[in-house]
Amino acid sequence: MDARKGIFAGDNPFEISQRWLDEAALAEINDPNAIALSTVDESGMPNARMVLLKEIEADAFVFYTNYTSAKAQELDRAGKAAFVMHWKSLRRQVRVRGLITKEDGPKADAYYRSRSLKSRLGAWASDQSKPLSSRSALMAEVAKVTARQGTDPDRPPFWGGYRIAPLEIEFWADGEFRLHDRFVWRRLDERTNWTITRLNP
């Protein structure tokens, strides 16, 4: 197999992912940490939506959401998900498939407190993914929540994080004449070593 050089070099896929994300933060105009998260519902019908990746840990990727939302229900039911993080500015992408656990403790509390007050109140007000009669109804709920929760609301019990522990990570970079470079890292479970394979474009 070809030696992995340049942007693909490294022995830790999380460090490579963080390095690519750091580079994207300097080049991408909006939301370099946006990921297209894919789940499936109870019938197997797929769903995809954009969410913001908030942390790359030593062994997982973390994002936050409303636990009553459609995505959260699908994550809880399946226990697995996939995402792609794509940067037009770098002409690169990272694809991840893995297992899901909740981040519902002190780390979720700390991240919630780091958000703006309006975002924290919005998390309380929105019954995410449920029908909404009007924008004015939502804003009225925000006003009620503001009066009830004050200026330093605690994290809602229905809002927190998810951690994706990958079993597969693919690094892709655009190549001339559609001859892209692709390396996929795979492991059987979180305790086994990675195998790395170059793929055809």
C-alpha positions as CSV (number, residue, x, y, z in Angstrom):
1,M,0.0,0.0,0.0
2,D,1.2,3.6,-0.7
3,A,2.6,5.4,2.3
4,R,0.2,8.0,3.6
5,K,1.9,11.3,3.3
6,G,1.1,15.0,3.5
7,I,-2.5,15.7,4.7
8,F,-3.1,11.9,5.2
9,A,-0.1,11.3,7.5
10,G,-0.5,10.2,11.1
11,D,-1.3,7.2,13.3
12,N,-4.4,8.6,14.9
13,P,-7.6,9.3,12.9
14,F,-9.0,11.7,15.5
15,E,-5.8,13.8,15.3
16,I,-6.0,13.9,11.5
17,S,-9.7,14.9,11.7
18,Q,-8.9,17.7,14.2
19,R,-6.0,18.9,12.0
20,W,-8.3,19.0,8.9
21,L,-11.0,20.8,10.9
22,D,-8.5,23.3,12.2
23,E,-7.4,24.0,8.6
24,A,-11.0,24.4,7.5
25,A,-11.7,26.9,10.3
26,L,-9.1,29.2,8.6
27,A,-10.6,28.8,5.1
28,E,-14.3,27.9,5.3
29,I,-16.6,31.0,5.3
30,N,-19.4,29.6,7.4
31,D,-19.6,26.7,10.0
32,P,-16.5,24.7,9.2
33,N,-17.8,22.2,11.9
34,A,-21.1,21.5,10.1
35,I,-21.8,17.8,9.5
36,A,-24.5,16.0,7.5
37,L,-25.8,13.6,10.1
38,S,-27.6,10.5,8.8
39,T,-29.9,8.3,10.8
40,V,-32.7,5.8,10.1
41,D,-36.3,5.6,11.5
42,E,-38.0,2.5,12.8
43,S,-39.0,1.5,9.3
44,G,-35.5,1.8,8.0
45,M,-36.2,5.0,6.1
46,P,-33.1,7.2,6.1
47,N,-32.9,10.8,7.3
48,A,-30.2,13.4,7.0
49,R,-29.7,16.9,8.4
50,M,-27.0,19.4,9.1
51,V,-25.8,19.7,12.7
52,L,-22.7,21.3,14.3
53,L,-19.9,19.1,15.5
54,K,-18.8,20.6,18.9
55,E,-15.8,18.5,19.8
56,I,-13.4,15.8,18.6
57,E,-12.4,13.8,21.6
58,A,-9.6,11.3,21.9
59,D,-12.0,8.6,20.7
60,A,-15.3,10.1,19.5
61,F,-17.1,13.0,17.8
62,V,-19.6,15.0,19.9
63,F,-22.7,17.1,19.0
64,Y,-25.7,18.4,20.9
65,T,-29.4,18.4,20.3
66,N,-32.9,18.1,21.8
67,Y,-33.5,14.6,23.1
68,T,-37.2,14.7,22.1
69,S,-36.3,15.5,18.4
70,A,-36.8,13.1,15.6
71,K,-33.0,12.7,15.2
72,A,-32.6,11.9,18.9
73,Q,-35.3,9.3,18.8
74,E,-33.7,7.7,15.7
75,L,-30.3,7.8,17.4
76,D,-31.6,6.2,20.6
77,R,-33.5,3.5,18.7
78,A,-30.7,2.4,16.3
79,G,-27.7,3.2,18.5
80,K,-25.6,4.0,15.5
81,A,-25.3,6.8,12.9
82,A,-23.1,8.2,10.1
83,F,-22.0,11.7,9.1
84,V,-20.0,13.4,6.5
85,M,-18.0,16.7,7.0
86,H,-17.2,18.3,3.7
87,W,-15.2,21.5,3.0
88,K,-15.4,23.0,-0.4
89,S,-12.6,25.4,0.4
90,L,-10.2,22.5,1.1
91,R,-11.8,20.1,-1.4
92,R,-11.8,17.4,1.3
93,Q,-14.2,15.4,3.4
94,V,-14.3,13.1,6.3
95,R,-16.9,10.3,6.5
96,V,-17.7,8.6,9.8
97,R,-19.9,5.6,10.8
98,G,-20.2,4.5,14.4
99,L,-21.9,3.7,17.6
100,I,-23.9,6.3,19.6
101,T,-23.9,7.1,23.4
102,K,-25.4,10.1,25.2
103,E,-23.3,12.9,26.7
104,D,-25.7,13.9,29.5
105,G,-23.4,14.9,32.3
106,P,-21.1,17.7,33.4
107,K,-19.6,18.1,29.9
108,A,-23.1,18.7,28.5
109,D,-23.8,21.2,31.3
110,A,-20.5,23.1,30.6
111,Y,-21.2,23.3,26.9
112,Y,-24.8,24.5,27.5
113,R,-23.5,27.3,29.7
114,S,-21.0,28.3,27.0
115,R,-23.9,29.2,24.6
116,S,-25.4,32.6,24.4
117,L,-28.4,33.3,26.7
118,K,-30.8,33.5,23.7
119,S,-29.6,30.1,22.5
120,R,-30.0,28.6,26.0
121,L,-33.6,30.0,26.3
122,G,-34.3,28.8,22.7
123,A,-33.4,25.3,23.8
124,W,-36.1,25.5,26.5
125,A,-38.7,27.0,24.2
126,S,-38.4,24.8,21.2
127,D,-40.3,21.4,21.1
128,Q,-38.0,20.4,18.3
129,S,-39.4,18.5,15.3
130,K,-43.0,18.8,16.6
131,P,-45.6,20.8,14.6
132,L,-45.7,24.6,15.2
133,S,-48.7,26.8,14.5
134,S,-46.7,29.9,13.8
135,R,-43.5,31.9,14.3
136,S,-45.4,34.2,16.7
137,A,-46.4,31.2,18.8
138,L,-42.7,30.2,19.1
139,M,-41.7,33.7,20.1
140,A,-44.5,33.8,22.7
141,E,-43.1,30.6,24.2
142,V,-39.6,32.2,24.3
143,A,-41.0,35.1,26.3
144,K,-42.7,32.7,28.7
145,V,-39.5,30.7,29.1
146,T,-37.5,33.9,29.7
147,A,-39.8,35.0,32.4
148,R,-39.7,31.5,34.0
149,Q,-36.1,30.6,33.7
150,G,-34.4,34.0,34.1
151,T,-31.0,35.1,32.9
152,D,-29.1,32.0,33.9
153,P,-31.1,28.9,33.0
154,D,-29.9,25.4,33.8
155,R,-29.6,22.9,31.0
156,P,-33.0,21.4,30.1
157,P,-33.4,17.7,31.0
158,F,-34.4,17.1,27.4
159,W,-31.3,18.6,25.9
160,G,-27.8,17.3,25.7
161,G,-25.1,15.6,23.7
162,Y,-24.4,12.5,21.6
163,R,-21.1,10.9,21.1
164,I,-20.3,8.9,18.0
165,A,-17.5,6.3,18.5
166,P,-16.5,5.4,15.0
167,L,-15.9,2.0,13.6
168,E,-15.1,3.5,10.2
169,I,-13.5,6.8,9.2
170,E,-12.7,7.7,5.6
171,F,-10.5,10.6,4.6
172,W,-11.1,11.9,1.1
173,A,-9.3,14.6,-0.9
174,D,-10.1,15.8,-4.4
175,G,-7.7,14.8,-7.1
176,E,-7.1,15.8,-10.7
177,F,-9.3,14.2,-13.4
178,R,-11.6,12.8,-10.6
179,L,-8.7,10.6,-9.4
180,H,-9.3,11.3,-5.7
181,D,-7.3,10.1,-2.8
182,R,-9.2,8.0,-0.3
183,F,-8.0,6.2,2.9
184,V,-10.5,4.3,5.1
185,W,-9.7,3.4,8.7
186,R,-11.8,0.4,10.1
187,R,-12.0,-1.5,13.3
188,L,-14.3,-4.2,14.6
189,D,-15.0,-2.4,17.9
190,E,-13.7,0.4,20.1
191,R,-11.0,-1.9,21.7
192,T,-9.5,-3.3,18.5
193,N,-6.8,-1.7,16.3
194,W,-7.5,0.2,13.1
195,T,-6.8,-1.2,9.7
196,I,-6.1,1.3,6.9
197,T,-6.9,0.8,3.3
198,R,-6.5,3.0,0.2
199,L,-9.7,3.0,-1.9
200,N,-10.2,3.6,-5.6
201,P,-11.7,7.0,-6.2
